Amino acid sequence: MAEQVAAGGASAERLLEFMSDVPLTLSVQMGRARMPLRDVMGLSEGSVVELDKSENDALDLYANDRL
């Protein structure tokens, strides 16, 4: 039994080593906003955009565009 656990651990380590080279794109989304292009073009440094989530809501973490 101990040999099976050790073998499983070694296989898990090999899998983790293999996966560590897989490219992954991460993005974090705080919320969304819909606005007309004219409003977007009027944004400048310091502009505030109201999002559909509050500051207490969880962030959405996407890996390769999947939530």
N, C-alpha and C positions, 0 to 999 in steps of 0.2 A: 504494500500500500504506500509506504513512504517513497518507494522508487517511482510510483505513478505520479505522486504529487511533485516530486523533483523533476520528472520528465515534463509534466504539464507546465511547471514554472519555466523550464528551459525553453519550451515551445512558445510560451507567452513572451519571454524575453526576445526571442528571434522575431516574433511578429511585431513587437514594439519597435525593434531595431529597423525592420523593413519599412514600417509605416512612418518612421521619423523622417524619411526622405521624400514622402509624398507632399507635393505642393498644396498649400491650403490658403485660401483667401478668407480672412475674417473681417467682418464689418459689424459695427454696433449702431443700432438705430434708436434714437431717443424719442422719436415721434415723427408724424407726418403733417404736412400742411399743403393745402390746395390754394393756389392764388393765380390770378391772371398774369400773363407775361408782362404787362405794363407795370404791375406791382413788383415783379421780380427785377425788372430793369431799373426800378427806382430804388432798389436796396443799395445801401452803402455801408461802409465800415461802421459798426455800432448799431445797425438796424436790428430790431427785434422782430422775430417771426413767431407767432403763436402756434404751438404744436397741438396735436389732438390728444396728448397725454399730459398728465400732471407731473410735477417733480417727484412725487412719491411712487409713481408707477415704475415697474421693472423695465430695464432696457432689454431690447431684443438683440440677441447675438446670432449672427448669420455666419455659417461656414459654407463657402462655395455657393452662396445665394440661397441656402436652405436654413430655415429657422430651427 
